[in-house]
Amino acid sequence: MNKTAIVLFFAAGVVAAGSVDAYAAKKKSLPDLRPVPGHVIDHEGINVNPVPVNVSRPYNGYLNMSGGFDLSQVPPEFADCFKSIKSTPGGIPVEVSCGKEIAGRFGLPEKNGAYHLSIGPEKVAIDAYDKDGLFYGINTLSQIAEGVSDDNLPMVEINDYPALKYRGVVEGFYGNPWSHETRLSILDFMGRYKMNSYVYGPKDDPYHRTPNWRKPYPPEEGRKIKELAERARKNHIDFVWAIHPGGDIRWDKSDYDSLINKFSSMYDLGVRQFAIFFDDIKGEGTDSHKQTALLNSIANDFVKKKDGVGNLIVCPTDYNQGWANPSDSGQLAVYGRELDPAVDVFWTGKVVCGDIEPASMEFVNSRINRPALVWWNFPVTDYCRHNLLMGPVYGLDTTLDGTAMAGIETNPMENGEASKGAIYGVADYAWNTTAYNPVDNWTRSFSEIMPGAPDAYATFAIHSCDPPKNYRRNESWNVETFRYDDYSEEQFAKLKKEFEKVRDCSDIMFTDGGNVALVTEIAPWLVEFSNLGERGLMALDLIKLYEDGDYEKFSDAYNRLYLLNEVQKPGFLDHRSGTLKLQPFIDNVLLDLKPVNITR
């Protein structure tokens, strides 16, 4: 659209010609980012995460559950799984059983967590390979029941089982460790969505790494670890406690004994799986042969002798392809030749933060001689602390299976509640990799995470996706921004409507969201997001005033927007959102319409 240019002179001391830098010294253009894959699917009332492997509707009808369920045959240890289901003696019978033979009757694979759920005309039956499968089947039933708008439960047959052995979270970021309450909340969230592994390894826990890894936890901290291990077990999650000794390890008997003693103290607190991290270190601790010798000794002297202890896990120093030595003398090849085959090995992929692709998995697997365990550095923000990464989970290859990777652990943000959207996505991918649909999963997460205001949450999330560097992600793909002299009225109206939603959605989440923990955690971002919406609307108004040719009104409006931009700049830079399209739009309006750029 061609515009009539005008000449303006601004009040001295407010905006002088050439003084406007907004948030950038030059006009901003958009980077070339790939679209988010996937599309929204109609699940026909079977709203379950992770998406089940096999769903059929042989009865093509509904079971009325207004009279509740008779849970008398359900083992007491699973009673908490039915919190959302009305328990009534004489209600719909719920029958449960588990065992290898029972699972075989339904064509289930011999896999931990496999289950069959039948919602039939007269009863509900859950038959599983093991107790994990029974737990998962009950959770699936609960999700289906919660997802119906009336008392009519769709009759369905589900055969379901996990694609990957490890499906979890690694609390392995730099920054403020999660609170105890956040960890408990995360464990409950993981259990609901069939995740089974929580690796405790916060870089800023002083008793996890140098210099205090040799020391036992103080009693109060030990009590918290014990409670975490208990909560994990309740949710059928393996609580993995990790130690990071490489920064000052001496490779002598004294330090070996310190490791055994530390693991023994954690075992006494209820921990039944352990990891040793050698990432992000220099010097003596990086010695590949000494690492494997230590790991093998720990596996033989501790892991295999203690009752009920799971596989040892290691994070190597060469944990990504970008700096791993690819030769036969490199650390990965040494692991492949010398490391106990039962030890699982972490791997972040081609780079530290990036997509997980077959080529990178082949690179590591061919050297370590086992499927690597993926440590996926998303949505971690320890390299962009002022951002929240609330966008879809994508960049995970859906052709990879249990032969290509042992599993995947998502490394989240220090903002635990805000990380639940990504955890929800990784849970879906890890359970049913071939069916994983990023857009559908992300869309389903809105009502799970912000049940009272899913649309408002979606508005915040879609504009809070892209970090300023490294692992760039698509953002704000639902809107089209433009330059002041090149737009259609339809584009203008759509962008105005979006900025109105940006302005208003924070108040909606604060008032009606139904997730106090999340809105409390991200409150500073929500405040700045609302401010961003207001600035965007002012920028749109400024364009129209420019077109109208009212010099005085335009001058006043420009000064107001410029000053507001400057005053709110520190808050925006500390708590960023809309960095890919929305704030650059405002920057460009100010830059394009500043006095030095306006001529007759």
Steps between C-alpha positions, in 0.01 A plus 500: 500500500649835398500764769526880488820608677513792744769708669496518880693693764490365853523675834859554604617259766249233409593357160769668294559407138716190478472421873249216481659159541196322645639154581723480193734713298370370170180375348430144602431223252371153583733199501409203282350249745329178394128460569386295798394159362166336564132589513211482745320163506149408610557220752125424515477517877812292569704790634806329645862604534716326392294405195434122527659263250182319397143623552185329368126551554344152458185588694442842342314622806531657843502378859311720742714560809262717701467219754874489558744211494538201727871501589490213748726286278762772456813451717527769774833624363317627190211669682646850458490459122120520515476843662304639205266198483198453725534185709169332581435144624273338244615736225665398174743217586867577442703179464880503499768236449863487397760245399688374197240234421208740532664759276566234237128438464456850363797496266703737715879498460713388792579856601494674832194724504293316237125486571158430350201716595146392417201726566212271409121495540507355852844550649846652476798264485869586521745219425871574506843347458609633841401743772636792300260408222215475746584848627510636145170334407329655800640841405366457147155417636515807724597729212218370281250548782623853571480590132128434451256789539220278633484163675527297180831318475592388146526122479845419372774238478857623544823305459784720616870479581804730502739544210797596718644359821583836661237773485575783730649820633860581585523792740842587366494873430721778633319756713260496791410139588131421526329528835402182678133574434565546129682167480210321668257666260714400201511138617121486524471659155745249352315206652172613350656495153684168526854627544724270701836668564600809699871575505593729787812693401456876548832665424464740794431238766827520699476137617464376142826640366836655583600581770248326729415181311696297756289630789165358608190716476402684818208324676230737373620475140525123536140489620394680183688253279328215682159658440580549132600135464177393669286727282677371191427138596136587556489630143689196362803718427862404558664777702857517372746688720799635309843603624742731317850428635713575194595854592746392769503119505839352594451146360628343823356257754396781730279659236367162390399428858341845518288415197392165643420661834299777335302252292444285809363798691265576210395135487407524867278796408310283251688571177517194273671631187815708458684708242850645475551818296832595338358782289636856478836429665870533416819338619550162668129428527467464122721187477288250307676185625480609863134586455416155365705326769315695768160434346568127466613478862192687622280270291666187642555609860177688557233485230504122454532425871230728639144375488273658242747745344447593135760549229775751561485806272792717389523835329833501316722802448452453124123517523427650157625454147619859471804443719523123532820341369372270222813284480567158652694672778210734581301472819190351338700220338675435833158469663396256230801275562542528876171599665265242654221447242237551770605862560281748310669799335354849463519688169369846403519452124688681228549805723425600861153634422344370180281251320532127556567339163585148375847596374609626840363192674682274254820697565490437874346152501759360261772615739356419844350170374159554657202731443577835661270664752401843367547799728291750306586859584152640455333702647806584713574875511830518686640664184204743467377555855276794412283287270238235562482225237130415493468383141437156351734206543645433155831406346477139623520250216196271497679212326727439800404209724639299789774353283629848420475655845451371851266786574473874537527729802397862454717761671251768609509864602573616852133603483357160581130572461563672166689190385196275526387573145826360364489207742149424373636491145806287573278252687287462187800460270684251722198273535384492138774647281358412159163665572642814660336817367653823640216740422230263623689422820568866573137596438377224732733622774326837537196371689716264707734775617262799521155341531317824578653704219646279225460763227678766705780256577527415129543870417784536748662173393500563125685828553746351752690242296821636352828550686723778365778259399603135467195273475266735309130410499207627298280756674188708431424304182130582544552868411655696217680823579580766242669834433311826546471561125425148378192328641138417429209600722441131569859460625458809715176374656644156574811641664292741706282215622811302597652791692169536686524134600861552607396797713210316666611138539714552810208636703286209382760248619546679832124505560366182342796281405463234767876453535622722782845341513570576133369858490688577821823365352472688171329814633785737395476370142122535500525864612750581226290309246202720577721807461617364164140477383433859600810623316398305192158663493663842538729422206200412284325821602816691413493366144142624454583842645789524257268422212244756619760777483412652838848617591427601859319180595764292326779683682338447840428132428852437374653655811272297727587171331869581487514591869290199603729275298802642680344489847383140457819387327677366815199293601458365149866404470485317833176315418475460125224384271398587147864542404472348153216710353307715746768716659688533168176632347490777761871569451454531126204737531703732723804474278311549174301797625767688691555857373820433306318243285193713420513723190253682277 
